[in-house]
Amino acid sequence: MTITLNHFSAAAVFALFASIVFGITHRETTRDMVRYGLYCFAMFLGGVLVAGWAMWLIRR
Amino acid sequence: MANSTTEKTKTAPAESMSMMSVLAPALGWLIPGAGHMIQKRWIRGLLLFVSIVTLYLLGLAMQGRIYRANGGDILDILGFIGDVGAGALYILTLANDWGQGAIAFATADYGTKFMIVAGLLNFIAVADAYHIAIGKKQ
């Protein structure tokens, strides 16, 4: 079985699972884990979008 | 007499804790999330298991390449260290000769990185299981 993901969906899947692990392992309480997980997810995807637009600007 | 009784009650939990501090990381390395589950952190363990295993299997399905033990290029060595963190998944992949990597697929390199990161995330989960076992974290 072969799965083909485009760049953004690969980054989104990566961000989702990495954020879950970061949230669980880096915070003490459940509430903090959820908040930190969401924060990491937003930072991952935000970073992807910023880097994408930066590369688009450099290319022009 | 009273002192010896007190010492016994003090050493008993310490012994069980030291056993758990070895067992939880070892089990957690072999099966992602199991180090948490053995300490009754069921939801955390399940989430870790699903996250790490899914990431690793996605990497395999994307035709990612597995790194074997090597003494060559530094990036290959680091790739091996990352992959080996996946524990039983890594052993299973080697045993079945999966993870050969396909140059034909442009996304195969994403798959390789997914597998390395899954292993590295499992190392973090193992460290967390250890911290729970020694009482540093709830």
N, CA and C atoms of all chains as a GROMACS GRO file, in nm:
protein
  594
    1MET      N    1   0.084  -0.119   0.000
    1MET     CA    2   0.000   0.000   0.000
    1MET      C    3   0.089   0.126   0.000
    2THR      N    4   0.057   0.215  -0.089
    2THR     CA    5   0.134   0.339  -0.096
    2THR      C    6   0.042   0.459  -0.074
    3ILE      N    7   0.083   0.544   0.016
    3ILE     CA    8   0.008   0.667   0.041
    3ILE      C    9   0.089   0.784  -0.011
    4THR      N   10   0.024   0.870  -0.085
    4THR     CA   11   0.092   0.989  -0.135
    4THR      C   12   0.026   1.113  -0.076
    5LEU      N   13   0.101   1.186   0.003
    5LEU     CA   14   0.049   1.309   0.062
    5LEU      C   15   0.119   1.427  -0.004
    6ASN      N   16   0.045   1.536  -0.024
    6ASN     CA   17   0.114   1.655  -0.075
    6ASN      C   18   0.187   1.723   0.040
    7HIS      N   19   0.260   1.826   0.010
    7HIS     CA   20   0.348   1.887   0.110
    7HIS      C   21   0.270   1.938   0.230
    8PHE      N   22   0.158   2.006   0.202
    8PHE     CA   23   0.083   2.065   0.314
    8PHE      C   24   0.016   1.959   0.400
    9SER      N   25  -0.045   1.858   0.336
    9SER     CA   26  -0.112   1.755   0.417
    9SER      C   27  -0.009   1.674   0.498
   10ALA      N   28   0.110   1.653   0.442
   10ALA     CA   29   0.215   1.584   0.517
   10ALA      C   30   0.255   1.668   0.638
   11ALA      N   31   0.267   1.800   0.617
   11ALA     CA   32   0.304   1.890   0.728
   11ALA      C   33   0.194   1.893   0.833
   12ALA      N   34   0.067   1.890   0.789
   12ALA     CA   35  -0.045   1.894   0.884
   12ALA      C   36  -0.051   1.767   0.968
   13VAL      N   37  -0.031   1.652   0.904
   13VAL     CA   38  -0.032   1.524   0.977
   13VAL      C   39   0.084   1.520   1.077
   14PHE      N   40   0.200   1.563   1.030
   14PHE     CA   41   0.318   1.569   1.116
   14PHE      C   42   0.290   1.659   1.237
   15ALA      N   43   0.235   1.778   1.210
   15ALA     CA   44   0.207   1.876   1.316
   15ALA      C   45   0.108   1.818   1.418
   16LEU      N   46   0.006   1.749   1.370
   16LEU     CA   47  -0.096   1.693   1.459
   16LEU      C   48  -0.035   1.594   1.558
   17PHE      N   49   0.037   1.496   1.505
   17PHE     CA   50   0.089   1.391   1.593
   17PHE      C   51   0.205   1.440   1.681
   18ALA      N   52   0.289   1.525   1.626
   18ALA     CA   53   0.399   1.579   1.708
   18ALA      C   54   0.343   1.667   1.820
   19SER      N   55   0.236   1.742   1.791
   19SER     CA   56   0.177   1.830   1.892
   19SER      C   57   0.114   1.749   2.006
   20ILE      N   58   0.050   1.637   1.970
   20ILE     CA   59  -0.009   1.551   2.074
   20ILE      C   60   0.101   1.503   2.170
   21VAL      N   61   0.212   1.454   2.112
   21VAL     CA   62   0.320   1.402   2.196
   21VAL      C   63   0.383   1.515   2.278
   22PHE      N   64   0.406   1.630   2.215
   22PHE     CA   65   0.464   1.743   2.289
   22PHE      C   66   0.373   1.785   2.404
   23GLY      N   67   0.243   1.793   2.375
   23GLY     CA   68   0.148   1.836   2.478
   23GLY      C   69   0.150   1.743   2.598
   24ILE      N   70   0.149   1.613   2.573
   24ILE     CA   71   0.146   1.515   2.682
   24ILE      C   72   0.276   1.516   2.762
   25THR      N   73   0.387   1.527   2.692
   25THR     CA   74   0.516   1.509   2.760
   25THR      C   75   0.574   1.637   2.821
   26HIS      N   76   0.525   1.751   2.778
   26HIS     CA   77   0.588   1.876   2.825
   26HIS      C   78   0.509   1.951   2.931
   27ARG      N   79   0.389   1.903   2.965
   27ARG     CA   80   0.309   1.973   3.065
   27ARG      C   81   0.256   1.877   3.170
   28GLU      N   82   0.214   1.934   3.284
   28GLU     CA   83   0.174   1.852   3.399
   28GLU      C   84   0.025   1.820   3.400
   29THR      N   85  -0.058   1.922   3.389
   29THR     CA   86  -0.202   1.899   3.403
   29THR      C   87  -0.268   1.880   3.266
   30THR      N   88  -0.386   1.820   3.269
   30THR     CA   89  -0.458   1.792   3.143
   30THR      C   90  -0.487   1.920   3.067
   31ARG      N   91  -0.532   2.022   3.140
   31ARG     CA   92  -0.566   2.150   3.077
   31ARG      C   93  -0.443   2.211   3.008
   32ASP      N   94  -0.329   2.208   3.080
   32ASP     CA   95  -0.206   2.263   3.022
   32ASP      C   96  -0.159   2.181   2.901
   33MET      N   97  -0.182   2.048   2.910
   33MET     CA   98  -0.142   1.961   2.798
   33MET      C   99  -0.219   1.998   2.672
   34VAL      N  100  -0.350   2.016   2.687
   34VAL     CA  101  -0.434   2.051   2.572
   34VAL      C  102  -0.393   2.187   2.515
   35ARG      N  103  -0.374   2.283   2.605
   35ARG     CA  104  -0.336   2.419   2.561
   35ARG      C  105  -0.202   2.418   2.490
   36TYR      N  106  -0.105   2.346   2.546
   36TYR     CA  107   0.028   2.343   2.485
   36TYR      C  108   0.026   2.267   2.352
   37GLY      N  109  -0.054   2.160   2.347
   37GLY     CA  110  -0.068   2.084   2.222
   37GLY      C  111  -0.125   2.172   2.112
   38LEU      N  112  -0.229   2.248   2.145
   38LEU     CA  113  -0.290   2.338   2.046
   38LEU      C  114  -0.191   2.447   2.003
   39TYR      N  115  -0.116   2.497   2.102
   39TYR     CA  116  -0.016   2.600   2.073
   39TYR      C  117   0.090   2.545   1.975
   40CYS      N  118   0.139   2.425   2.003
   40CYS     CA  119   0.240   2.364   1.916
   40CYS      C  120   0.184   2.343   1.775
   41PHE      N  121   0.059   2.295   1.769
   41PHE     CA  122  -0.003   2.270   1.639
   41PHE      C  123  -0.013   2.400   1.559
   42ALA      N  124  -0.056   2.506   1.626
   42ALA     CA  125  -0.068   2.636   1.558
   42ALA      C  126   0.069   2.686   1.513
   43MET      N  127   0.170   2.667   1.598
   43MET     CA  128   0.305   2.712   1.562
   43MET      C  129   0.362   2.633   1.444
   44PHE      N  130   0.337   2.502   1.445
   44PHE     CA  131   0.384   2.419   1.333
   44PHE      C  132   0.322   2.466   1.202
   45LEU      N  133   0.188   2.476   1.203
   45LEU     CA  134   0.120   2.514   1.078
   45LEU      C  135   0.149   2.658   1.041
   46GLY      N  136   0.155   2.746   1.141
   46GLY     CA  137   0.190   2.886   1.115
   46GLY      C  138   0.329   2.896   1.054
   47GLY      N  139   0.421   2.817   1.108
   47GLY     CA  140   0.559   2.815   1.055
   47GLY      C  141   0.564   2.769   0.911
   48VAL      N  142   0.482   2.667   0.881
   48VAL     CA  143   0.476   2.617   0.743
   48VAL      C  144   0.426   2.726   0.649
   49LEU      N  145   0.319   2.795   0.690
   49LEU     CA  146   0.262   2.899   0.604
   49LEU      C  147   0.359   3.016   0.586
   50VAL      N  148   0.421   3.059   0.696
   50VAL     CA  149   0.517   3.170   0.688
   50VAL      C  150   0.635   3.132   0.599
   51ALA      N  151   0.689   3.012   0.621
   51ALA     CA  152   0.803   2.967   0.540
   51ALA      C  153   0.763   2.956   0.392
   52GLY      N  154   0.640   2.907   0.368
   52GLY     CA  155   0.591   2.894   0.230
   52GLY      C  156   0.583   3.028   0.160
   53TRP      N  157   0.523   3.124   0.230
   53TRP     CA  158   0.513   3.259   0.170
   53TRP      C  159   0.651   3.323   0.154
   54ALA      N  160   0.740   3.301   0.251
   54ALA     CA  161   0.876   3.356   0.241
   54ALA      C  162   0.948   3.301   0.118
   55MET      N  163   0.931   3.170   0.096
   55MET     CA  164   0.997   3.110  -0.022
   55MET      C  165   0.934   3.162  -0.152
   56TRP      N  166   0.802   3.186  -0.147
   56TRP     CA  167   0.734   3.242  -0.265
   56TRP      C  168   0.789   3.381  -0.296
   57LEU      N  169   0.812   3.461  -0.191
   57LEU     CA  170   0.865   3.596  -0.211
   57LEU      C  171   1.009   3.592  -0.262
   58ILE      N  172   1.089   3.502  -0.209
   58ILE     CA  173   1.229   3.490  -0.253
   58ILE      C  174   1.236   3.451  -0.400
   59ARG      N  175   1.142   3.365  -0.440
   59ARG     CA  176   1.143   3.313  -0.577
   59ARG      C  177   1.112   3.423  -0.678
   60ARG      N  178   1.034   3.522  -0.637
   60ARG     CA  179   0.991   3.626  -0.733
   60ARG      C  180   1.101   3.730  -0.758
   61MET      N  181   1.482  -0.147   6.742
   61MET     CA  182   1.376  -0.230   6.683
   61MET      C  183   1.279  -0.145   6.600
   62ALA      N  184   1.241  -0.034   6.665
   62ALA     CA  185   1.149   0.058   6.597
   62ALA      C  186   1.214   0.116   6.472
   63ASN      N  187   1.347   0.138   6.484
   63ASN     CA  188   1.420   0.196   6.370
   63ASN      C  189   1.422   0.101   6.250
   64SER      N  190   1.443  -0.029   6.279
   64SER     CA  191   1.449  -0.126   6.168
   64SER      C  192   1.314  -0.136   6.096
   65THR      N  193   1.205  -0.126   6.172
   65THR     CA  194   1.071  -0.130   6.111
   65THR      C  195   1.050  -0.009   6.020
   66THR      N  196   1.094   0.106   6.070
   66THR     CA  197   1.080   0.229   5.991
   66THR      C  198   1.162   0.221   5.863
   67GLU      N  199   1.282   0.164   5.875
   67GLU     CA  200   1.368   0.151   5.757
   67GLU      C  201   1.305   0.060   5.652
   68LYS      N  202   1.241  -0.048   5.702
   68LYS     CA  203   1.177  -0.142   5.608
   68LYS      C  204   1.065  -0.074   5.530
   69THR      N  205   0.984   0.005   5.602
   69THR     CA  206   0.872   0.072   5.535
   69THR      C  207   0.921   0.180   5.439
   70LYS      N  208   1.039   0.233   5.468
   70LYS     CA  209   1.094   0.336   5.380
   70LYS      C  210   1.153   0.276   5.252
   71THR      N  211   1.218   0.159   5.268
   71THR     CA  212   1.287   0.101   5.152
   71THR      C  213   1.192   0.029   5.057
   72ALA      N  214   1.080  -0.022   5.108
   72ALA     CA  215   0.989  -0.099   5.021
   72ALA      C  216   0.936  -0.019   4.902
   73PRO      N  217   0.882   0.103   4.922
   73PRO     CA  218   0.834   0.180   4.806
   73PRO      C  219   0.948   0.222   4.713
   74ALA      N  220   1.066   0.248   4.774
   74ALA     CA  221   1.180   0.290   4.693
   74ALA      C  222   1.222   0.180   4.597
   75GLU      N  223   1.217   0.054   4.644
   75GLU     CA  224   1.255  -0.059   4.559
   75GLU      C  225   1.158  -0.075   4.443
   76SER      N  226   1.026  -0.067   4.475
   76SER     CA  227   0.927  -0.083   4.369
   76SER      C  228   0.936   0.032   4.269
   77MET      N  229   0.971   0.151   4.320
   77MET     CA  230   0.982   0.266   4.231
   77MET      C  231   1.102   0.250   4.137
   78SER      N  232   1.213   0.197   4.191
   78SER     CA  233   1.330   0.180   4.106
   78SER      C  234   1.305   0.073   4.000
   79MET      N  235   1.226  -0.027   4.036
   79MET     CA  236   1.192  -0.130   3.938
   79MET      C  237   1.105  -0.070   3.827
   80MET      N  238   1.009   0.012   3.868
   80MET     CA  239   0.922   0.077   3.770
   80MET      C  240   1.000   0.177   3.685
   81SER      N  241   1.101   0.238   3.745
   81SER     CA  242   1.179   0.337   3.670
   81SER      C  243   1.265   0.271   3.561
   82VAL      N  244   1.283   0.140   3.570
   82VAL     CA  245   1.352   0.067   3.463
   82VAL      C  246   1.251   0.004   3.367
   83LEU      N  247   1.146  -0.052   3.428
   83LEU     CA  248   1.046  -0.123   3.347
   83LEU      C  249   0.967  -0.030   3.255
   84ALA      N  250   0.924   0.084   3.308
   84ALA     CA  251   0.839   0.176   3.228
   84ALA      C  252   0.912   0.229   3.104
   85PRO      N  253   1.036   0.280   3.118
   85PRO     CA  254   1.104   0.326   2.996
   85PRO      C  255   1.133   0.213   2.898
   86ALA      N  256   1.170   0.096   2.950
   86ALA     CA  257   1.203  -0.016   2.861
   86ALA      C  258   1.079  -0.060   2.782
   87LEU      N  259   0.968  -0.073   2.853
   87LEU     CA  260   0.842  -0.112   2.787
   87LEU      C  261   0.794  -0.002   2.693
   88GLY      N  262   0.813   0.122   2.737
   88GLY     CA  263   0.773   0.237   2.656
   88GLY      C  264   0.852   0.247   2.527
   89TRP      N  265   0.977   0.207   2.533
   89TRP     CA  266   1.059   0.207   2.410
   89TRP      C  267   1.010   0.098   2.315
   90LEU      N  268   0.984  -0.021   2.373
   90LEU     CA  269   0.943  -0.133   2.289
   90LEU      C  270   0.806  -0.109   2.225
   91ILE      N  271   0.711  -0.066   2.307
   91ILE     CA  272   0.575  -0.037   2.257
   91ILE      C  273   0.543   0.107   2.295
   92PRO      N  274   0.534   0.196   2.198
   92PRO     CA  275   0.508   0.337   2.230
   92PRO      C  276   0.383   0.354   2.317
   93GLY      N  277   0.397   0.428   2.426
   93GLY     CA  278   0.284   0.455   2.516
   93GLY      C  279   0.268   0.352   2.627
   94ALA      N  280   0.332   0.237   2.612
   94ALA     CA  281   0.316   0.130   2.713
   94ALA      C  282   0.378   0.170   2.847
   95GLY      N  283   0.479   0.253   2.844
   95GLY     CA  284   0.542   0.301   2.968
   95GLY      C  285   0.446   0.383   3.052
   96HIS      N  286   0.354   0.452   2.985
   96HIS     CA  287   0.251   0.529   3.056
   96HIS      C  288   0.138   0.437   3.101
   97MET      N  289   0.102   0.344   3.012
   97MET     CA  290  -0.011   0.255   3.044
   97MET      C  291   0.020   0.168   3.165
   98ILE      N  292   0.144   0.122   3.176
   98ILE     CA  293   0.180   0.036   3.290
   98ILE      C  294   0.173   0.113   3.422
   99GLN      N  295   0.177   0.247   3.412
   99GLN     CA  296   0.164   0.331   3.532
   99GLN      C  297   0.023   0.390   3.545
  100LYS      N  298  -0.070   0.325   3.473
  100LYS     CA  299  -0.213   0.359   3.479
  100LYS      C  300  -0.246   0.496   3.422
  101ARG      N  301  -0.161   0.546   3.335
  101ARG     CA  302  -0.195   0.669   3.261
  101ARG      C  303  -0.250   0.623   3.125
  102TRP      N  304  -0.372   0.570   3.129
  102TRP     CA  305  -0.428   0.502   3.013
  102TRP      C  306  -0.447   0.593   2.893
  103ILE      N  307  -0.508   0.708   2.915
  103ILE     CA  308  -0.541   0.797   2.802
  103ILE      C  309  -0.414   0.852   2.740
  104ARG      N  310  -0.322   0.896   2.824
  104ARG     CA  311  -0.194   0.947   2.774
  104ARG      C  312  -0.121   0.840   2.693
  105GLY      N  313  -0.118   0.720   2.750
  105GLY     CA  314  -0.050   0.609   2.683
  105GLY      C  315  -0.113   0.577   2.549
  106LEU      N  316  -0.246   0.577   2.546
  106LEU     CA  317  -0.318   0.546   2.422
  106LEU      C  318  -0.292   0.653   2.316
  107LEU      N  319  -0.295   0.779   2.359
  107LEU     CA  320  -0.270   0.888   2.264
  107LEU      C  321  -0.127   0.882   2.210
  108LEU      N  322  -0.032   0.851   2.298
  108LEU     CA  323   0.107   0.839   2.253
  108LEU      C  324   0.121   0.723   2.155
  109PHE      N  325   0.057   0.612   2.189
  109PHE     CA  326   0.063   0.494   2.102
  109PHE      C  327   0.007   0.526   1.963
  110VAL      N  328  -0.112   0.584   1.961
  110VAL     CA  329  -0.177   0.614   1.832
  110VAL      C  330  -0.092   0.714   1.752
  111SER      N  331  -0.044   0.818   1.818
  111SER     CA  332   0.033   0.922   1.748
  111SER      C  333   0.162   0.865   1.687
  112ILE      N  334   0.239   0.797   1.769
  112ILE     CA  335   0.371   0.750   1.725
  112ILE      C  336   0.358   0.637   1.622
  113VAL      N  337   0.268   0.542   1.650
  113VAL     CA  338   0.252   0.430   1.557
  113VAL      C  339   0.196   0.477   1.424
  114THR      N  340   0.098   0.568   1.428
  114THR     CA  341   0.039   0.617   1.302
  114THR      C  342   0.145   0.691   1.220
  115LEU      N  343   0.223   0.775   1.288
  115LEU     CA  344   0.328   0.849   1.216
  115LEU      C  345   0.428   0.754   1.151
  116TYR      N  346   0.465   0.651   1.224
  116TYR     CA  347   0.562   0.554   1.172
  116TYR      C  348   0.504   0.476   1.054
  117LEU      N  349   0.380   0.429   1.071
  117LEU     CA  350   0.317   0.350   0.964
  117LEU      C  351   0.290   0.435   0.840
  118LEU      N  352   0.254   0.561   0.861
  118LEU     CA  353   0.238   0.651   0.747
  118LEU      C  354   0.370   0.666   0.672
  119GLY      N  355   0.477   0.678   0.749
  119GLY     CA  356   0.610   0.686   0.688
  119GLY      C  357   0.641   0.565   0.602
  120LEU      N  358   0.607   0.447   0.656
  120LEU     CA  359   0.628   0.322   0.579
  120LEU      C  360   0.542   0.321   0.454
  121ALA      N  361   0.415   0.362   0.470
  121ALA     CA  362   0.321   0.362   0.357
  121ALA      C  363   0.361   0.465   0.250
  122MET      N  364   0.435   0.567   0.292
  122MET     CA  365   0.483   0.667   0.195
  122MET      C  366   0.614   0.624   0.131
  123GLN      N  367   0.648   0.497   0.151
  123GLN     CA  368   0.770   0.438   0.093
  123GLN      C  369   0.898   0.498   0.152
  124GLY      N  370   0.889   0.531   0.282
  124GLY     CA  371   1.008   0.584   0.350
  124GLY      C  372   1.116   0.478   0.363
  125ARG      N  373   1.237   0.524   0.385
  125ARG     CA  374   1.352   0.434   0.395
  125ARG      C  375   1.391   0.416   0.541
  126ILE      N  376   1.426   0.293   0.577
  126ILE     CA  377   1.471   0.266   0.714
  126ILE      C  378   1.624   0.266   0.716
  127TYR      N  379   1.679   0.322   0.823
  127TYR     CA  380   1.825   0.324   0.838
  127TYR      C  381   1.869   0.204   0.920
  128ARG      N  382   1.971   0.137   0.873
  128ARG     CA  383   2.028   0.025   0.948
  128ARG      C  384   2.151   0.075   1.024
  129ALA      N  385   2.198  -0.007   1.121
  129ALA     CA  386   2.318   0.029   1.197
  129ALA      C  387   2.432   0.049   1.098
  130ASN      N  388   2.500   0.162   1.110
  130ASN     CA  389   2.606   0.192   1.014
  130ASN      C  390   2.712   0.279   1.080
  131GLY      N  391   2.827   0.282   1.020
  131GLY     CA  392   2.936   0.365   1.072
  131GLY      C  393   2.984   0.462   0.966
  132GLY      N  394   2.896   0.499   0.877
  132GLY     CA  395   2.935   0.584   0.765
  132GLY      C  396   2.906   0.730   0.787
  133ASP      N  397   2.823   0.785   0.701
  133ASP     CA  398   2.791   0.926   0.704
  133ASP      C  399   2.719   0.963   0.835
  134ILE      N  400   2.749   1.082   0.887
  134ILE     CA  401   2.690   1.125   1.015
  134ILE      C  402   2.538   1.131   1.007
  135LEU      N  403   2.484   1.173   0.893
  135LEU     CA  404   2.338   1.181   0.878
  135LEU      C  405   2.275   1.042   0.879
  136ASP      N  406   2.346   0.944   0.823
  136ASP     CA  407   2.297   0.805   0.827
  136ASP      C  408   2.296   0.753   0.971
  137ILE      N  409   2.400   0.789   1.046
  137ILE     CA  410   2.407   0.745   1.187
  137ILE      C  411   2.292   0.808   1.266
  138LEU      N  412   2.270   0.938   1.244
  138LEU     CA  413   2.161   1.006   1.315
  138LEU      C  414   2.025   0.950   1.273
  139GLY      N  415   2.013   0.914   1.146
  139GLY     CA  416   1.889   0.852   1.098
  139GLY      C  417   1.864   0.720   1.168
  140PHE      N  418   1.970   0.642   1.187
  140PHE     CA  419   1.958   0.514   1.257
  140PHE      C  420   1.915   0.536   1.402
  141ILE      N  421   1.977   0.636   1.466
  141ILE     CA  422   1.942   0.664   1.607
  141ILE      C  423   1.794   0.703   1.618
  142GLY      N  424   1.747   0.785   1.524
  142GLY     CA  425   1.606   0.823   1.525
  142GLY      C  426   1.515   0.704   1.503
  143ASP      N  427   1.547   0.624   1.403
  143ASP     CA  428   1.463   0.508   1.370
  143ASP      C  429   1.456   0.407   1.484
  144VAL      N  430   1.569   0.385   1.550
  144VAL     CA  431   1.574   0.281   1.654
  144VAL      C  432   1.486   0.317   1.774
  145GLY      N  433   1.451   0.445   1.786
  145GLY     CA  434   1.362   0.488   1.894
  145GLY      C  435   1.223   0.431   1.883
  146ALA      N  436   1.186   0.384   1.765
  146ALA     CA  437   1.051   0.329   1.746
  146ALA      C  438   1.035   0.190   1.806
  147GLY      N  439   1.142   0.131   1.858
  147GLY     CA  440   1.135   0.004   1.932
  147GLY      C  441   1.091  -0.114   1.847
  148ALA      N  442   0.980  -0.176   1.887
  148ALA     CA  443   0.932  -0.297   1.820
  148ALA      C  444   0.897  -0.270   1.673
  149LEU      N  445   0.851  -0.149   1.645
  149LEU     CA  446   0.817  -0.116   1.506
  149LEU      C  447   0.941  -0.123   1.418
  150TYR      N  448   1.053  -0.075   1.472
  150TYR     CA  449   1.179  -0.079   1.398
  150TYR      C  450   1.224  -0.223   1.376
  151ILE      N  451   1.215  -0.303   1.483
  151ILE     CA  452   1.256  -0.444   1.474
  151ILE      C  453   1.169  -0.518   1.372
  152LEU      N  454   1.038  -0.491   1.378
  152LEU     CA  455   0.943  -0.552   1.284
  152LEU      C  456   0.974  -0.513   1.140
  153THR      N  457   1.006  -0.386   1.122
  153THR     CA  458   1.038  -0.337   0.986
  153THR      C  459   1.163  -0.407   0.931
  154LEU      N  460   1.264  -0.420   1.016
  154LEU     CA  461   1.387  -0.487   0.972
  154LEU      C  462   1.360  -0.635   0.943
  155ALA      N  463   1.284  -0.698   1.033
  155ALA     CA  464   1.258  -0.842   1.019
  155ALA      C  465   1.183  -0.873   0.890
  156ASN      N  466   1.094  -0.785   0.850
  156ASN     CA  467   1.014  -0.808   0.728
  156ASN      C  468   1.075  -0.745   0.604
  157ASP      N  469   1.190  -0.683   0.624
  157ASP     CA  470   1.260  -0.620   0.513
  157ASP      C  471   1.175  -0.510   0.446
  158TRP      N  472   1.098  -0.439   0.530
  158TRP     CA  473   1.021  -0.326   0.480
  158TRP      C  474   1.110  -0.202   0.483
  159GLY      N  475   1.056  -0.092   0.437
  159GLY     CA  476   1.127   0.035   0.446
  159GLY      C  477   1.249   0.043   0.356
  160GLN      N  478   1.234  -0.009   0.236
  160GLN     CA  479   1.347  -0.005   0.143
  160GLN      C  480   1.360   0.132   0.075
  161GLY      N  481   1.252   0.208   0.078
  161GLY     CA  482   1.255   0.340   0.014
  161GLY      C  483   1.239   0.327  -0.136
  162ALA      N  484   1.157   0.413  -0.194
  162ALA     CA  485   1.134   0.409  -0.339
  162ALA      C  486   1.169   0.544  -0.399
  163ILE      N  487   1.268   0.542  -0.485
  163ILE     CA  488   1.311   0.668  -0.547
  163ILE      C  489   1.202   0.720  -0.641
  164ALA      N  490   1.116   0.627  -0.689
  164ALA     CA  491   1.012   0.666  -0.785
  164ALA      C  492   0.912   0.764  -0.724
  165PHE      N  493   0.895   0.760  -0.591
  165PHE     CA  494   0.798   0.848  -0.527
  165PHE      C  495   0.868   0.972  -0.469
  166ALA      N  496   0.818   1.089  -0.509
  166ALA     CA  497   0.878   1.213  -0.461
  166ALA      C  498   0.854   1.231  -0.311
  167THR      N  499   0.743   1.172  -0.261
  167THR     CA  500   0.710   1.190  -0.119
  167THR      C  501   0.777   1.086  -0.029
  168ALA      N  502   0.856   0.997  -0.088
  168ALA     CA  503   0.921   0.893  -0.007
  168ALA      C  504   1.013   0.955   0.098
  169ASP      N  505   1.072   1.068   0.065
  169ASP     CA  506   1.161   1.133   0.161
  169ASP      C  507   1.083   1.185   0.283
  170TYR      N  508   0.959   1.230   0.259
  170TYR     CA  509   0.873   1.267   0.373
  170TYR      C  510   0.854   1.146   0.463
  171GLY      N  511   0.831   1.031   0.401
  171GLY     CA  512   0.809   0.908   0.476
  171GLY      C  513   0.929   0.873   0.563
  172THR      N  514   1.048   0.889   0.505
  172THR     CA  515   1.171   0.863   0.581
  172THR      C  516   1.177   0.952   0.705
  173LYS      N  517   1.142   1.080   0.686
  173LYS     CA  518   1.146   1.174   0.799
  173LYS      C  519   1.037   1.142   0.902
  174PHE      N  520   0.922   1.099   0.855
  174PHE     CA  521   0.813   1.060   0.947
  174PHE      C  522   0.861   0.948   1.040
  175MET      N  523   0.930   0.851   0.982
  175MET     CA  524   0.975   0.737   1.062
  175MET      C  525   1.082   0.778   1.164
  176ILE      N  526   1.172   0.865   1.122
  176ILE     CA  527   1.275   0.912   1.214
  176ILE      C  528   1.211   0.992   1.328
  177VAL      N  529   1.118   1.081   1.291
  177VAL     CA  530   1.054   1.164   1.394
  177VAL      C  531   0.970   1.079   1.489
  178ALA      N  532   0.903   0.976   1.436
  178ALA     CA  533   0.826   0.886   1.523
  178ALA      C  534   0.918   0.825   1.629
  179GLY      N  535   1.037   0.783   1.587
  179GLY     CA  536   1.134   0.727   1.682
  179GLY      C  537   1.179   0.830   1.784
  180LEU      N  538   1.205   0.950   1.738
  180LEU     CA  539   1.251   1.056   1.829
  180LEU      C  540   1.141   1.095   1.928
  181LEU      N  541   1.017   1.100   1.879
  181LEU     CA  542   0.905   1.132   1.969
  181LEU      C  543   0.890   1.022   2.074
  182ASN      N  544   0.918   0.898   2.033
  182ASN     CA  545   0.909   0.789   2.131
  182ASN      C  546   1.017   0.803   2.238
  183PHE      N  547   1.133   0.854   2.201
  183PHE     CA  548   1.237   0.880   2.303
  183PHE      C  549   1.186   0.981   2.406
  184ILE      N  550   1.115   1.084   2.359
  184ILE     CA  551   1.059   1.184   2.451
  184ILE      C  552   0.954   1.118   2.542
  185ALA      N  553   0.871   1.031   2.482
  185ALA     CA  554   0.769   0.962   2.560
  185ALA      C  555   0.833   0.870   2.665
  186VAL      N  556   0.944   0.807   2.627
  186VAL     CA  557   1.017   0.719   2.721
  186VAL      C  558   1.070   0.802   2.839
  187ALA      N  559   1.127   0.919   2.808
  187ALA     CA  560   1.178   1.007   2.915
  187ALA      C  561   1.064   1.050   3.006
  188ASP      N  562   0.947   1.077   2.948
  188ASP     CA  563   0.831   1.118   3.028
  188ASP      C  564   0.785   1.004   3.119
  189ALA      N  565   0.783   0.882   3.064
  189ALA     CA  566   0.744   0.766   3.145
  189ALA      C  567   0.840   0.748   3.263
  190TYR      N  568   0.968   0.774   3.238
  190TYR     CA  569   1.068   0.764   3.345
  190TYR      C  570   1.042   0.870   3.453
  191HIS      N  571   1.011   0.991   3.409
  191HIS     CA  572   0.985   1.099   3.506
  191HIS      C  573   0.862   1.069   3.591
  192ILE      N  574   0.762   1.006   3.530
  192ILE     CA  575   0.644   0.966   3.608
  192ILE      C  576   0.684   0.857   3.709
  193ALA      N  577   0.768   0.764   3.663
  193ALA     CA  578   0.807   0.651   3.751
  193ALA      C  579   0.888   0.698   3.872
  194ILE      N  580   0.970   0.800   3.855
  194ILE     CA  581   1.050   0.846   3.970
  194ILE      C  582   0.978   0.953   4.052
  195GLY      N  583   0.856   0.987   4.007
  195GLY     CA  584   0.776   1.082   4.084
  195GLY      C  585   0.802   1.228   4.053
  196LYS      N  586   0.879   1.253   3.947
  196LYS     CA  587   0.909   1.391   3.912
  196LYS      C  588   0.791   1.458   3.843
  197LYS      N  589   0.702   1.374   3.787
  197LYS     CA  590   0.584   1.424   3.717
  197LYS      C  591   0.464   1.339   3.758
  198GLN      N  592   0.347   1.400   3.754
  198GLN     CA  593   0.224   1.327   3.793
  198GLN      C  594   0.179   1.233   3.683
   0.00000   0.00000   0.00000
